[in-house]
Amino acid sequence: MRFSGFRVLREGLTGNRGWAPHWRDPEPKSDYDVVIVGGGGHGLATAFYLAKEHGITNVAVLEKGYLGGGNVGRNTTIVRANYFLPGNSEFYSHSLKLWEGMEEELNFNVMHSQRGLINLFHSDGQRDAFARRGNAMVNQGDDAILLDREGVRKLLPYLDFENTRFPIYGGLYHPRGGTARHDAVAWGYARGADARGVDLIQNCEVTGIDVEQGRVTGVQTTRGAIRAKKVAIVVAGRSSQVAAMAGLRLPIESHVLQAFVTEGLKPVIDHVVSFGMGHFYISQSDKGGLVFGGDLDFYASYAARGNLPMVEHVMEAGMTLMPMIGKAKVLRSWGGIMDMTPDGSPIIDRAPVAGLYLNCGWCYGGFKAVPGSGFSFAHLIATDRHHPPAARYRLDRFATGRGLMDEEGTGAQHNLH
Ligand SMILES: Cc1cc2nc3c(=O)[nH]c(=O)nc-3n(C[C@H](O)[C@H](O)[C@H](O)COP(=O)(O)OP(=O)(O)OC[C@H]3O[C@@H](n4cnc5c(N)ncnc54)[C@H](O)[C@@H]3O)c2cc1C
């Protein structure tokens, strides 16, 4: 089933009776070439690119709940390529290019909106750091413009420039940054993978990983045993638990991250804005809700809901930056479980068990990574070679200490990233 303007018109005129389900609901087969554990953004994108780029279609995605019910449908939807360090810079640059072709590639409207991202700075030192980051972005082939205070005021006149605790010195503007509709990204990849023959199996929790003589042979699930030549673990906040089924101890802690949305308002915030003196970032959804978030809750947890101290911090930061939002009513808040690595950068690598592959450690930034991660992980699974933009995401960097990518410079402590 292809989407087009003509199709929408025809269905509208004929009672919308021609639409079909976006994917099948198959029974699991007894064996597959590749089993992907986790039907979030990364798992579904991996399945799609395995089929599309490598012709590997005897693949199952096993999801314990429903497709897109994890973090991929819980995030604040920010998409950007403004990373600084070699290793991250080329990966996110590649990922953003895939975003830019995604809707055509998937024939699906994911509402990708490149409305521009502005990171504010509030001191001379921060300006220097952002100028350096901007230069790294430009060197990578991405876009970055350093704005002074008046430049920011022109784009974001609603910020508090006069009476604020942390005066705004300027901002790093990334025009190609923006947002997308998060669950549509999962649905688009699911639809594309299913159309190429991948089995998407929901309500199927993996409860064990079978290993014989150092090689993975399949998985145990709540819907029976499934044999597989290769098994890929892509379960975000549950990475440590699922990897433990194969006897692995990952350098990952799980932490809750919260987000918030207000009632629908008329258009007011037409960029993505992040505050430089506290953890606060905000955009406005197409429905009009102000979508915003802050930092982790600062203790390890598997609870998908957060606590009041962080709610207070986020609201305070928002009020400091743009007091006008005090008039908006918050409708909902929720949490997601983040897979935090010691250096804040992800892992895309083979596990020390033959045939087992790991994709995890996306921390709070894995939504923008969905296409790049799926592409690179599919490449690794299909060829057993690292895809160059993701070649530094090795698991062994945490054992050797070489090649760490500490983007924030906060050191090797999970809850500071
Ligand atoms: C509040 C919040 C805000 C965020 N904001 C941003 C943002 O603005 N920009 C950005 O880039 N990133 C953001 N992120 C991070 C981003 O959402 C995640 O890094 C990313 O979605 C994780 O990858 P995923 O989509 O594959 O995870 P998920 O969608 O969580 O997928 C993992 C799947 O694995 C399944 N699973 C787990 N265990 C098993 C099992 N045993 N068997 C079968 N299936 C299993 C889960 O049910 C889940 O569906 C945010 C996250 C949160 C929570």
The ligand as an SDF file (V2000), in Angstrom:
LIG
                    3D

 53 58  0  0  0  0  0  0  0  0999 V2000
   11.6860   11.4830   28.0050 C   0  0  0  0  0  0  0  0  0  0  0  0
   12.6740   11.1800   26.9250 C   0  0  0  0  0  0  0  0  0  0  0  0
   13.1080   12.1790   26.0740 C   0  0  0  0  0  0  0  0  0  0  0  0
   14.0330   11.9080   25.0570 C   0  0  0  0  0  0  0  0  0  0  0  0
   14.3420   12.8810   24.1640 N   0  0  0  0  0  0  0  0  0  0  0  0
   15.1300   12.6050   23.1120 C   0  0  0  0  0  0  0  0  0  0  0  0
   15.3300   13.5950   22.1150 C   0  0  0  0  0  0  0  0  0  0  0  0
   14.7630   14.6930   22.1600 O   0  0  0  0  0  0  0  0  0  0  0  0
   16.1710   13.3040   21.0810 N   0  0  0  0  0  0  0  0  0  0  0  0
   16.8050   12.1000   21.0040 C   0  0  0  0  0  0  0  0  0  0  0  0
   17.5860   11.9130   20.0730 O   0  0  0  0  0  0  0  0  0  0  0  0
   16.5870   11.1250   21.9160 N   0  0  0  0  0  0  0  0  0  0  0  0
   15.7530   11.3330   22.9600 C   0  0  0  0  0  0  0  0  0  0  0  0
   15.4930   10.3600   23.8730 N   0  0  0  0  0  0  0  0  0  0  0  0
   16.1860    9.0610   23.7630 C   0  0  0  0  0  0  0  0  0  0  0  0
   15.5670    8.1020   22.7810 C   0  0  0  0  0  0  0  0  0  0  0  0
   14.1670    8.0800   22.8960 O   0  0  0  0  0  0  0  0  0  0  0  0
   16.1610    6.7010   23.0300 C   0  0  0  0  0  0  0  0  0  0  0  0
   17.5640    6.7710   23.0960 O   0  0  0  0  0  0  0  0  0  0  0  0
   15.7930    5.7250   21.9120 C   0  0  0  0  0  0  0  0  0  0  0  0
   14.4180    5.7830   21.6070 O   0  0  0  0  0  0  0  0  0  0  0  0
   16.1740    4.3140   22.3480 C   0  0  0  0  0  0  0  0  0  0  0  0
   16.1220    3.3860   21.2990 O   0  0  0  0  0  0  0  0  0  0  0  0
   14.7900    2.5870   20.8580 P   0  0  0  0  0  0  0  0  0  0  0  0
   13.8920    3.4980   20.1340 O   0  0  0  0  0  0  0  0  0  0  0  0
   15.2000    1.3970   20.0940 O   0  0  0  0  0  0  0  0  0  0  0  0
   14.2100    2.1720   22.2840 O   0  0  0  0  0  0  0  0  0  0  0  0
   12.8080    1.5870   22.6860 P   0  0  0  0  0  0  0  0  0  0  0  0
   11.6980    2.2250   21.9250 O   0  0  0  0  0  0  0  0  0  0  0  0
   12.7280    1.6180   24.1710 O   0  0  0  0  0  0  0  0  0  0  0  0
   12.9220    0.0910   22.1480 O   0  0  0  0  0  0  0  0  0  0  0  0
   13.3910   -1.0090   22.9000 C   0  0  0  0  0  0  0  0  0  0  0  0
   12.3090   -2.0710   22.8460 C   0  0  0  0  0  0  0  0  0  0  0  0
   12.8080   -3.2760   23.3910 O   0  0  0  0  0  0  0  0  0  0  0  0
   11.7150   -3.9500   23.9700 C   0  0  0  0  0  0  0  0  0  0  0  0
   12.2100   -4.9760   24.8860 N   0  0  0  0  0  0  0  0  0  0  0  0
   12.8630   -4.8040   26.0680 C   0  0  0  0  0  0  0  0  0  0  0  0
   13.1480   -6.0060   26.6170 N   0  0  0  0  0  0  0  0  0  0  0  0
   12.6710   -6.9410   25.7630 C   0  0  0  0  0  0  0  0  0  0  0  0
   12.6550   -8.3660   25.7900 C   0  0  0  0  0  0  0  0  0  0  0  0
   13.1900   -9.0640   26.8010 N   0  0  0  0  0  0  0  0  0  0  0  0
   12.0770   -9.0230   24.7490 N   0  0  0  0  0  0  0  0  0  0  0  0
   11.5230   -8.3240   23.7100 C   0  0  0  0  0  0  0  0  0  0  0  0
   11.5130   -6.9800   23.6550 N   0  0  0  0  0  0  0  0  0  0  0  0
   12.0770   -6.3020   24.6570 C   0  0  0  0  0  0  0  0  0  0  0  0
   10.9580   -2.8280   24.6780 C   0  0  0  0  0  0  0  0  0  0  0  0
    9.6250   -3.1990   24.9570 O   0  0  0  0  0  0  0  0  0  0  0  0
   11.0740   -1.6940   23.6710 C   0  0  0  0  0  0  0  0  0  0  0  0
    9.9490   -1.5860   22.8130 O   0  0  0  0  0  0  0  0  0  0  0  0
   14.5560   10.5910   24.9090 C   0  0  0  0  0  0  0  0  0  0  0  0
   14.1080    9.5820   25.7550 C   0  0  0  0  0  0  0  0  0  0  0  0
   13.1490    9.8540   26.7400 C   0  0  0  0  0  0  0  0  0  0  0  0
   12.6400    8.7510   27.6100 C   0  0  0  0  0  0  0  0  0  0  0  0
  1  2  1  0
  2  3  1  0
  2 52  2  0
  3  4  2  0
  4  5  1  0
  4 50  1  0
  5  6  2  0
  6  7  1  0
  6 13  1  0
  7  8  2  0
  7  9  1  0
  9 10  1  0
 10 11  2  0
 10 12  1  0
 12 13  2  0
 13 14  1  0
 14 15  1  0
 14 50  1  0
 15 16  1  0
 16 17  1  0
 16 18  1  0
 18 19  1  0
 18 20  1  0
 20 21  1  0
 20 22  1  0
 22 23  1  0
 23 24  1  0
 24 25  2  0
 24 26  1  0
 24 27  1  0
 27 28  1  0
 28 29  2  0
 28 30  1  0
 28 31  1  0
 31 32  1  0
 32 33  1  0
 33 34  1  0
 33 48  1  0
 34 35  1  0
 35 36  1  0
 35 46  1  0
 36 37  1  0
 36 45  1  0
 37 38  2  0
 38 39  1  0
 39 40  1  0
 39 45  2  0
 40 41  1  0
 40 42  2  0
 42 43  1  0
 43 44  2  0
 44 45  1  0
 46 47  1  0
 46 48  1  0
 48 49  1  0
 50 51  2  0
 51 52  1  0
 52 53  1  0
M  END
$$$$
